[in-house]
Amino acid sequence: MSSYQFRADPAADATAPVIFLFHGTGGDENQFFELAGQLLPGVRRVAPRGDVSEQGALRYFRRTGEGVYDMDDLAQRTRAMTEFVREQAGSASRVIGLGYSNGANILASMQFASPDLFDQAVLMHPLIPFAPPAADFSGRRVLITAGRRDPIAPASATQVLADYFSANGAETQLAWHEGGHELRQDELAAIQAFL
């Protein structure tokens, strides 16, 4: 059993769709819980808390600098989170992932390692500074949202990630806004339409 602290709805129906919510650096399991309820009323929500502290800010894996990931730590924590998702998803009819920033990065890392894990994924402002392995995302849907002037997740890196998912068979959408690393209303509208 993986041992994350998390917030979840009681599983009223084991086969109901479930959405996993992954917060950004410095967020916690509450960051997207209410929002997910508004975006997808009636869906079961599961929000794990990152178990890495970076000067007091919660994250899902270690890094040595901005955009410089501890790849061994990322691999180990990806395995642990994948196990957690499989345990919590159980026999859900649809498994959705939604992550922001560091949360989008752990979500993408799980997708690379286990392409069958999520039916749909929303990656908000991800940064993947490495080449992911080839994978089969046939039948999977991915939405990436991003700011064209994001100082943390450059637009060029976002485009490369979207191209990767498309090339590997995912139905991929990319929603831009003109700002930076912040979440904007039109972005949330794109997410709602996608879900």
C-alpha positions as CSV (number, residue, x, y, z in Angstrom):
1,M,0.0,0.0,0.0
2,S,1.3,3.5,-0.8
3,S,1.0,5.9,2.0
4,Y,0.0,9.3,0.8
5,Q,-2.1,11.7,2.8
6,F,-5.1,12.5,0.5
7,R,-8.6,13.9,0.4
8,A,-11.3,12.0,-1.3
9,D,-15.0,11.7,-1.8
10,P,-16.5,8.5,-0.3
11,A,-16.8,5.9,-3.1
12,A,-20.6,5.8,-3.5
13,D,-20.3,3.7,-6.6
14,A,-17.1,1.7,-7.3
15,T,-17.6,2.0,-11.0
16,A,-18.2,5.8,-11.1
17,P,-15.7,7.9,-13.0
18,V,-12.8,9.1,-10.7
19,I,-10.6,12.2,-11.1
20,F,-7.2,12.4,-9.5
21,L,-6.1,16.0,-8.6
22,F,-2.4,16.9,-8.4
23,H,-1.5,20.3,-6.9
24,G,1.2,22.7,-7.8
25,T,4.4,23.4,-5.7
26,G,3.2,24.9,-2.4
27,G,-0.4,23.7,-2.9
28,D,-2.0,20.8,-1.1
29,E,-4.8,18.3,-1.5
30,N,-7.4,21.1,-1.3
31,Q,-6.1,23.2,-4.2
32,F,-8.4,21.8,-6.9
33,F,-10.9,19.8,-4.9
34,E,-13.8,22.3,-5.1
35,L,-13.0,23.3,-8.6
36,A,-13.1,19.6,-9.8
37,G,-16.6,19.3,-8.2
38,Q,-17.7,22.3,-10.3
39,L,-16.1,21.1,-13.5
40,L,-17.4,17.5,-13.1
41,P,-20.4,17.3,-10.7
42,G,-20.9,13.8,-9.3
43,V,-17.4,12.5,-10.2
44,R,-15.4,10.9,-7.4
45,R,-12.4,13.1,-6.4
46,V,-9.1,11.9,-5.1
47,A,-6.4,14.4,-4.2
48,P,-3.1,13.2,-2.9
49,R,-0.8,15.5,-1.1
50,G,2.8,15.8,-2.4
51,D,5.2,14.2,0.1
52,V,8.4,16.1,-0.8
53,S,9.1,19.4,1.0
54,E,11.1,22.1,-0.8
55,Q,11.8,24.7,1.9
56,G,8.3,24.0,3.3
57,A,6.5,23.9,-0.1
58,L,4.9,20.6,-0.9
59,R,5.9,18.9,-4.2
60,Y,5.6,15.4,-5.7
61,F,9.4,14.9,-6.5
62,R,12.7,16.5,-5.8
63,R,14.5,18.9,-8.1
64,T,18.0,20.5,-7.9
65,G,16.9,23.8,-9.5
66,E,14.2,25.4,-11.6
67,G,13.4,22.9,-14.4
68,V,16.2,20.5,-13.2
69,Y,14.7,17.3,-11.9
70,D,16.2,14.6,-9.8
71,M,15.5,11.8,-12.3
72,D,16.0,8.9,-9.9
73,D,13.7,10.5,-7.4
74,L,11.1,11.2,-10.1
75,A,11.2,7.6,-11.3
76,Q,10.8,6.2,-7.7
77,R,7.9,8.7,-6.9
78,T,6.2,8.0,-10.2
79,R,6.1,4.3,-9.4
80,A,4.7,5.0,-5.9
81,M,2.0,7.4,-7.2
82,T,1.1,5.0,-10.0
83,E,0.5,2.3,-7.4
84,F,-1.6,4.8,-5.4
85,V,-3.7,5.7,-8.4
86,R,-4.3,2.0,-9.3
87,E,-5.4,1.3,-5.7
88,Q,-7.8,4.2,-5.5
89,A,-9.2,3.9,-9.0
90,G,-10.3,0.3,-8.4
91,S,-13.0,-0.6,-11.0
92,A,-13.8,3.0,-12.0
93,S,-15.4,3.3,-15.5
94,R,-13.2,6.3,-16.4
95,V,-9.9,7.5,-14.8
96,I,-9.1,11.2,-15.2
97,G,-6.0,13.0,-14.1
98,L,-5.8,16.8,-13.6
99,G,-2.5,18.4,-12.5
100,Y,-1.0,21.9,-12.3
101,S,2.7,22.7,-12.7
102,N,4.5,20.2,-10.5
103,G,1.3,18.2,-10.3
104,A,1.1,18.2,-14.1
105,N,4.7,16.9,-14.2
106,I,4.1,13.9,-12.0
107,L,0.9,13.2,-13.9
108,A,2.7,13.3,-17.3
109,S,5.5,11.1,-15.8
110,M,2.9,8.5,-14.8
111,Q,1.4,8.6,-18.3
112,F,4.9,8.0,-19.8
113,A,5.4,5.0,-17.5
114,S,1.9,3.6,-17.7
115,P,0.0,4.8,-20.8
116,D,-3.1,2.8,-19.8
117,L,-3.5,4.4,-16.4
118,F,-5.5,7.5,-17.4
119,D,-8.3,7.7,-19.9
120,Q,-8.2,11.5,-19.9
121,A,-5.5,13.8,-18.6
122,V,-5.4,17.6,-18.1
123,L,-1.9,18.9,-17.9
124,M,-1.9,22.6,-16.8
125,H,1.4,24.4,-17.3
126,P,3.6,21.2,-17.4
127,L,7.4,21.3,-17.9
128,I,9.0,18.1,-19.1
129,P,12.7,18.9,-19.7
130,F,13.6,15.4,-21.0
131,A,12.6,13.2,-23.9
132,P,9.8,10.8,-22.9
133,P,9.9,7.2,-24.1
134,A,7.7,6.1,-27.0
135,A,4.3,4.8,-25.8
136,D,0.9,3.9,-27.1
137,F,-1.7,6.4,-26.1
138,S,-4.4,5.1,-28.5
139,G,-7.8,5.8,-27.2
140,R,-6.5,8.3,-24.6
141,R,-7.3,12.0,-24.5
142,V,-4.9,14.7,-23.4
143,L,-5.5,18.4,-22.9
144,I,-2.5,20.7,-22.2
145,T,-3.1,24.3,-21.1
146,A,-0.4,26.9,-21.0
147,G,0.6,30.5,-21.1
148,R,2.5,31.8,-24.1
149,R,4.6,34.0,-21.8
150,D,5.1,31.4,-19.0
151,P,8.6,32.0,-17.5
152,I,8.6,28.5,-15.8
153,A,7.2,26.3,-18.6
154,P,8.3,27.8,-22.0
155,A,5.9,27.7,-24.9
156,S,8.4,25.8,-27.0
157,A,8.6,23.0,-24.4
158,T,4.8,22.8,-24.2
159,Q,4.5,22.4,-27.9
160,V,7.1,19.6,-27.9
161,L,5.1,17.8,-25.2
162,A,1.8,18.2,-27.2
163,D,3.6,16.9,-30.4
164,Y,4.9,13.9,-28.4
165,F,1.4,12.9,-27.2
166,S,0.0,13.4,-30.8
167,A,2.8,11.3,-32.3
168,N,2.1,8.5,-29.8
169,G,-1.6,8.2,-30.6
170,A,-3.3,10.4,-28.0
171,E,-6.2,12.6,-29.0
172,T,-4.3,15.8,-28.0
173,Q,-5.6,19.4,-27.5
174,L,-3.6,22.4,-26.6
175,A,-5.2,25.5,-25.1
176,W,-3.1,28.7,-24.8
177,H,-3.7,31.9,-23.0
178,E,-1.6,35.1,-23.5
179,G,-0.3,35.2,-19.9
180,G,2.3,33.3,-17.8
181,H,2.2,30.5,-15.2
182,E,-1.2,31.6,-13.7
183,L,-4.5,29.8,-14.3
184,R,-7.0,31.9,-16.3
185,Q,-10.8,31.7,-16.7
186,D,-10.6,30.8,-20.5
187,E,-8.3,28.0,-19.5
188,L,-10.8,26.6,-17.0
189,A,-13.5,26.9,-19.7
190,A,-11.3,24.8,-22.0
191,I,-10.8,22.2,-19.3
192,Q,-14.6,22.0,-18.6
193,A,-15.3,21.6,-22.4
194,F,-12.6,18.8,-22.6
195,L,-14.0,16.9,-19.6
